[in-house]
Amino acid sequence: QVQLVESGGGLVQAGDSLRLSCAASGRTFIPNLMGWFRRAPGKEREFVASASRSAGIPYGADSMKGRFTISRDNAKGTVYLQMNSLRPVDTSVYYCAATGATMTTYHLWGPGTQVTVSS
């Protein structure tokens, strides 16, 4: 059974950077898509970015373009989220997600990692 585990969250100040990592264990396939979502207190889950298995262009939410960069290592089964110029509004629980080998619907989710940005 495939499991996703995030790491790298924490408490930082506005303007700082963080790099989140997500490792997929127990996998027998390479997910078509691996991505990041986030949920702030009292708000709905929000898409952050995704990266396809192929050398396709990563896709990210407009509000985070230029600050957040997603990358993945298929050999290691990991996906990363480099977050720069963090803002207090970026405070959320960040979730890693993955699809099946040929699917486009995310059905694998990690438990989440908390990112808190102080002003």
TORPA-4810 file (N, C-alpha, C, O; in nm, 3 decimals):
<nodes>
NODE_1_0.084_-0.119_0.000_0.000_0.000_0.000_0.089_0.124_0.000_0.183_0.135_0.079_Q
NODE_2_0.058_0.219_-0.089_0.137_0.339_-0.100_0.100_0.436_0.011_-0.018_0.460_0.038_V
NODE_3_0.201_0.492_0.075_0.179_0.594_0.177_0.264_0.716_0.145_0.377_0.705_0.097_Q
NODE_4_0.207_0.832_0.172_0.278_0.958_0.152_0.305_1.022_0.288_0.217_1.025_0.374_L
NODE_5_0.425_1.071_0.306_0.461_1.136_0.431_0.533_1.266_0.400_0.636_1.268_0.332_V
NODE_6_0.478_1.376_0.452_0.539_1.507_0.431_0.637_1.540_0.544_0.628_1.486_0.654_E
NODE_7_0.730_1.628_0.513_0.822_1.679_0.613_0.870_1.817_0.571_0.856_1.856_0.455_S
NODE_8_0.927_1.890_0.666_0.986_2.019_0.633_0.907_2.139_0.679_0.952_2.252_0.662_G
NODE_9_0.789_2.118_0.736_0.711_2.231_0.783_0.772_2.291_0.908_0.867_2.238_0.965_G
NODE_10_0.717_2.404_0.951_0.767_2.468_1.071_0.718_2.610_1.085_0.630_2.654_1.012_G
NODE_11_0.777_2.681_1.180_0.744_2.821_1.207_0.855_2.909_1.154_0.971_2.892_1.190_L
NODE_12_0.819_3.001_1.067_0.916_3.092_1.008_0.861_3.234_1.012_0.744_3.255_1.043_V
NODE_13_0.947_3.329_0.978_0.903_3.467_0.970_0.872_3.505_0.826_0.920_3.441_0.732_Q
NODE_14_0.793_3.607_0.809_0.761_3.656_0.675_0.889_3.687_0.599_0.982_3.748_0.652_A
NODE_15_0.893_3.643_0.474_1.011_3.663_0.390_1.106_3.544_0.389_1.194_3.535_0.304_G
NODE_16_1.088_3.454_0.484_1.174_3.336_0.492_1.135_3.233_0.386_1.036_3.248_0.315_D
NODE_17_1.216_3.128_0.379_1.192_3.018_0.285_1.181_2.886_0.360_1.236_2.869_0.469_S
NODE_18_1.108_2.794_0.300_1.098_2.658_0.350_1.094_2.563_0.232_1.048_2.598_0.124_L
NODE_19_1.143_2.443_0.255_1.134_2.339_0.152_1.062_2.220_0.211_1.109_2.158_0.307_R
NODE_20_0.948_2.189_0.154_0.872_2.072_0.196_0.910_1.953_0.111_0.940_1.965_-0.008_L
NODE_21_0.909_1.837_0.173_0.938_1.713_0.102_0.825_1.615_0.126_0.759_1.618_0.230_S
NODE_22_0.804_1.529_0.030_0.703_1.423_0.044_0.760_1.296_-0.016_0.801_1.293_-0.132_C
NODE_23_0.762_1.193_0.065_0.814_1.065_0.019_0.701_0.965_0.007_0.616_0.954_0.096_A
NODE_24_0.700_0.892_-0.102_0.601_0.786_-0.126_0.666_0.652_-0.097_0.762_0.613_-0.163_A
NODE_25_0.613_0.582_0.002_0.668_0.452_0.037_0.571_0.342_-0.005_0.451_0.365_-0.020_S
NODE_26_0.627_0.223_-0.026_0.544_0.109_-0.062_0.487_0.117_-0.202_0.390_0.047_-0.233_G
NODE_27_0.544_0.198_-0.285_0.488_0.214_-0.419_0.536_0.106_-0.513_0.649_0.057_-0.502_R
NODE_28_0.450_0.069_-0.603_0.485_-0.026_-0.708_0.466_0.038_-0.845_0.475_-0.029_-0.948_T
NODE_29_0.440_0.167_-0.845_0.422_0.239_-0.971_0.469_0.382_-0.950_0.487_0.426_-0.837_F
NODE_30_0.488_0.453_-1.058_0.522_0.594_-1.051_0.396_0.673_-1.074_0.335_0.662_-1.181_I
NODE_31_0.353_0.753_-0.977_0.232_0.831_-0.994_0.237_0.921_-1.117_0.341_0.980_-1.148_P
NODE_32_0.126_0.931_-1.186_0.120_1.022_-1.300_0.141_1.166_-1.254_0.220_1.239_-1.313_N
NODE_33_0.072_1.205_-1.150_0.084_1.339_-1.093_0.118_1.330_-0.945_0.067_1.244_-0.873_L
NODE_34_0.203_1.419_-0.901_0.227_1.441_-0.758_0.213_1.590_-0.734_0.263_1.671_-0.812_M
NODE_35_0.145_1.624_-0.627_0.117_1.765_-0.607_0.108_1.804_-0.461_0.119_1.722_-0.371_G
NODE_36_0.086_1.934_-0.442_0.071_1.992_-0.309_-0.059_2.071_-0.302_-0.096_2.142_-0.395_W
NODE_37_-0.126_2.056_-0.190_-0.245_2.132_-0.158_-0.223_2.191_-0.020_-0.132_2.151_0.053_F
NODE_38_-0.308_2.286_0.017_-0.299_2.342_0.152_-0.438_2.378_0.201_-0.531_2.401_0.123_R
NODE_39_-0.450_2.382_0.332_-0.576_2.422_0.396_-0.544_2.511_0.514_-0.479_2.470_0.609_R
NODE_40_-0.592_2.635_0.505_-0.577_2.730_0.615_-0.694_2.715_0.712_-0.799_2.665_0.672_A
NODE_41_-0.678_2.756_0.835_-0.787_2.744_0.933_-0.914_2.812_0.884_-0.912_2.928_0.844_P
NODE_42_-1.023_2.738_0.886_-1.151_2.794_0.848_-1.173_2.808_0.699_-1.274_2.863_0.656_G
NODE_43_-1.080_2.758_0.619_-1.091_2.770_0.474_-1.091_2.633_0.407_-1.054_2.533_0.469_K
NODE_44_-1.133_2.630_0.282_-1.134_2.505_0.208_-0.993_2.473_0.156_-0.904_2.559_0.148_E
NODE_45_-0.978_2.348_0.121_-0.849_2.305_0.065_-0.821_2.380_-0.064_-0.912_2.405_-0.144_R
NODE_46_-0.695_2.417_-0.083_-0.654_2.498_-0.198_-0.541_2.429_-0.272_-0.447_2.378_-0.211_E
NODE_47_-0.550_2.427_-0.404_-0.445_2.371_-0.486_-0.323_2.462_-0.482_-0.334_2.584_-0.489_F
NODE_48_-0.205_2.399_-0.472_-0.080_2.476_-0.471_-0.003_2.453_-0.600_0.025_2.548_-0.673_V
NODE_49_0.032_2.328_-0.628_0.112_2.298_-0.746_0.112_2.149_-0.773_0.087_2.069_-0.683_A
NODE_50_0.140_2.112_-0.897_0.152_1.971_-0.931_0.261_1.953_-1.037_0.295_2.047_-1.109_S
NODE_51_0.313_1.833_-1.043_0.416_1.800_-1.141_0.386_1.662_-1.198_0.356_1.568_-1.124_A
NODE_52_0.396_1.651_-1.328_0.366_1.524_-1.392_0.488_1.433_-1.395_0.601_1.477_-1.375_S
NODE_53_0.463_1.307_-1.419_0.568_1.207_-1.423_0.667_1.235_-1.536_0.788_1.215_-1.521_R
NODE_54_0.616_1.280_-1.645_0.703_1.309_-1.758_0.774_1.441_-1.734_0.763_1.500_-1.627_S
NODE_55_0.844_1.485_-1.830_0.919_1.611_-1.817_0.831_1.728_-1.850_0.877_1.829_-1.904_A
NODE_56_0.703_1.717_-1.817_0.611_1.826_-1.843_0.634_1.944_-1.753_0.701_1.934_-1.650_G
NODE_57_0.579_2.055_-1.791_0.596_2.178_-1.714_0.513_2.169_-1.587_0.395_2.137_-1.592_I
NODE_58_0.575_2.196_-1.470_0.497_2.196_-1.346_0.389_2.304_-1.352_0.406_2.408_-1.416_P
NODE_59_0.281_2.278_-1.286_0.168_2.369_-1.287_0.144_2.418_-1.147_0.134_2.338_-1.054_Y
NODE_60_0.134_2.547_-1.129_0.112_2.602_-0.997_0.002_2.704_-0.996_-0.033_2.761_-1.099_G
NODE_61_-0.054_2.726_-0.877_-0.159_2.825_-0.860_-0.103_2.965_-0.886_0.011_2.994_-0.852_A
NODE_62_-0.185_3.052_-0.946_-0.139_3.186_-0.984_-0.088_3.265_-0.865_0.011_3.338_-0.876_D
NODE_63_-0.154_3.252_-0.752_-0.116_3.332_-0.635_0.019_3.294_-0.579_0.076_3.366_-0.497_S
NODE_64_0.070_3.179_-0.623_0.196_3.133_-0.568_0.308_3.127_-0.672_0.422_3.096_-0.639_M
NODE_65_0.273_3.157_-0.795_0.375_3.155_-0.899_0.480_3.261_-0.871_0.449_3.372_-0.826_K
NODE_66_0.604_3.225_-0.898_0.713_3.316_-0.870_0.768_3.302_-0.730_0.879_3.347_-0.702_G
NODE_67_0.691_3.239_-0.640_0.738_3.219_-0.503_0.755_3.070_-0.471_0.849_3.032_-0.401_R
NODE_68_0.664_2.988_-0.520_0.667_2.844_-0.491_0.710_2.768_-0.616_0.667_2.800_-0.727_F
NODE_69_0.794_2.669_-0.597_0.840_2.585_-0.708_0.829_2.439_-0.668_0.878_2.398_-0.563_T
NODE_70_0.765_2.361_-0.754_0.751_2.218_-0.729_0.850_2.141_-0.814_0.879_2.180_-0.927_I
NODE_71_0.901_2.034_-0.760_0.990_1.945_-0.836_0.970_1.804_-0.783_0.920_1.785_-0.672_S
NODE_72_1.008_1.706_-0.861_0.992_1.568_-0.817_1.108_1.484_-0.866_1.172_1.515_-0.967_R
NODE_73_1.132_1.378_-0.793_1.237_1.281_-0.826_1.167_1.146_-0.839_1.136_1.082_-0.739_D
NODE_74_1.143_1.102_-0.962_1.069_0.978_-0.984_1.144_0.858_-0.928_1.082_0.765_-0.876_N
NODE_75_1.274_0.859_-0.939_1.352_0.745_-0.890_1.336_0.729_-0.739_1.332_0.616_-0.688_A
NODE_76_1.327_0.839_-0.669_1.313_0.834_-0.523_1.167_0.835_-0.479_1.137_0.810_-0.362_K
NODE_77_1.078_0.863_-0.572_0.937_0.869_-0.533_0.908_0.987_-0.444_0.823_0.978_-0.355_G
NODE_78_0.975_1.096_-0.467_0.957_1.213_-0.382_0.914_1.334_-0.464_0.940_1.343_-0.584_T
NODE_79_0.847_1.425_-0.396_0.809_1.553_-0.455_0.844_1.661_-0.353_0.831_1.641_-0.233_V
NODE_80_0.888_1.775_-0.404_0.933_1.883_-0.318_0.854_2.011_-0.349_0.803_2.030_-0.459_Y
NODE_81_0.847_2.096_-0.250_0.787_2.228_-0.270_0.881_2.330_-0.207_0.892_2.338_-0.084_L
NODE_82_0.947_2.408_-0.290_1.032_2.515_-0.243_0.948_2.640_-0.231_0.891_2.687_-0.329_Q
NODE_83_0.940_2.695_-0.111_0.857_2.812_-0.087_0.946_2.928_-0.043_1.014_2.921_0.059_M
NODE_84_0.945_3.032_-0.122_1.025_3.151_-0.094_0.934_3.269_-0.064_0.815_3.268_-0.096_N
NODE_85_0.991_3.370_-0.004_0.917_3.493_0.026_0.783_3.462_0.092_0.679_3.513_0.051_S
NODE_86_0.788_3.380_0.194_0.665_3.338_0.261_0.594_3.456_0.326_0.656_3.550_0.375_L
NODE_87_0.462_3.448_0.326_0.375_3.551_0.381_0.286_3.489_0.489_0.263_3.368_0.488_R
NODE_88_0.237_3.571_0.581_0.147_3.516_0.683_0.026_3.444_0.623_-0.025_3.350_0.683_P
NODE_89_-0.021_3.488_0.506_-0.136_3.423_0.443_-0.103_3.283_0.393_-0.193_3.206_0.358_V
NODE_90_0.025_3.250_0.388_0.064_3.115_0.348_0.053_3.015_0.464_0.073_2.895_0.444_D
NODE_91_0.021_3.063_0.582_0.004_2.974_0.696_-0.106_2.874_0.670_-0.221_2.912_0.649_T
NODE_92_-0.073_2.748_0.670_-0.168_2.641_0.638_-0.108_2.506_0.677_0.009_2.496_0.711_S
NODE_93_-0.191_2.406_0.670_-0.141_2.269_0.668_-0.122_2.232_0.521_-0.214_2.244_0.440_V
NODE_94_-0.004_2.187_0.488_0.028_2.152_0.350_0.024_2.001_0.333_0.084_1.926_0.411_Y
NODE_95_-0.048_1.958_0.231_-0.070_1.816_0.205_-0.006_1.776_0.072_-0.017_1.847_-0.028_Y
NODE_96_0.059_1.663_0.074_0.111_1.602_-0.047_0.004_1.508_-0.101_-0.069_1.445_-0.024_C
NODE_97_-0.006_1.497_-0.232_-0.104_1.410_-0.294_-0.046_1.347_-0.419_0.047_1.399_-0.480_A
NODE_98_-0.102_1.233_-0.456_-0.054_1.162_-0.575_-0.170_1.090_-0.642_-0.269_1.056_-0.579_A
NODE_99_-0.155_1.068_-0.772_-0.254_0.993_-0.848_-0.200_0.853_-0.877_-0.088_0.819_-0.838_T
NODE_100_-0.280_0.774_-0.944_-0.232_0.647_-0.993_-0.138_0.666_-1.111_-0.106_0.779_-1.150_G
NODE_101_-0.095_0.556_-1.168_0.004_0.563_-1.275_-0.050_0.631_-1.400_0.025_0.695_-1.473_A
NODE_102_-0.180_0.616_-1.425_-0.237_0.673_-1.547_-0.353_0.767_-1.517_-0.420_0.813_-1.610_T
NODE_103_-0.377_0.794_-1.392_-0.493_0.873_-1.353_-0.459_1.021_-1.339_-0.343_1.058_-1.332_M
NODE_104_-0.562_1.103_-1.335_-0.545_1.245_-1.310_-0.618_1.290_-1.185_-0.616_1.409_-1.151_T
NODE_105_-0.681_1.197_-1.116_-0.751_1.228_-0.991_-0.665_1.187_-0.873_-0.617_1.074_-0.865_T
NODE_106_-0.644_1.281_-0.782_-0.564_1.252_-0.663_-0.643_1.163_-0.568_-0.755_1.197_-0.528_Y
NODE_107_-0.585_1.049_-0.533_-0.652_0.963_-0.436_-0.560_0.918_-0.324_-0.602_0.846_-0.234_H
NODE_108_-0.435_0.959_-0.329_-0.340_0.929_-0.222_-0.303_1.061_-0.155_-0.266_1.158_-0.221_L
NODE_109_-0.314_1.063_-0.022_-0.290_1.187_0.052_-0.200_1.160_0.172_-0.211_1.056_0.237_W
NODE_110_-0.112_1.254_0.200_-0.033_1.246_0.321_-0.108_1.307_0.438_-0.213_1.368_0.418_G
NODE_111_-0.057_1.292_0.560_-0.124_1.345_0.679_-0.112_1.496_0.693_-0.186_1.557_0.770_P
NODE_112_-0.020_1.558_0.618_-0.004_1.703_0.624_0.109_1.747_0.714_0.148_1.678_0.808_G
NODE_113_0.162_1.866_0.682_0.265_1.927_0.765_0.231_2.075_0.783_0.193_2.143_0.688_T
NODE_114_0.243_2.123_0.906_0.202_2.259_0.938_0.311_2.358_0.899_0.428_2.340_0.931_Q
NODE_115_0.270_2.463_0.829_0.358_2.577_0.799_0.295_2.701_0.860_0.181_2.735_0.829_V
NODE_116_0.369_2.767_0.946_0.320_2.888_1.011_0.417_3.001_0.982_0.537_2.990_1.008_T
NODE_117_0.363_3.109_0.927_0.446_3.224_0.891_0.404_3.341_0.979_0.289_3.386_0.974_V
NODE_118_0.495_3.390_1.058_0.466_3.502_1.147_0.504_3.633_1.079_0.595_3.638_0.996_S
NODE_119_0.432_3.739_1.116_0.459_3.871_1.055_0.566_3.948_1.130_0.600_4.060_1.092_S
</nodes>
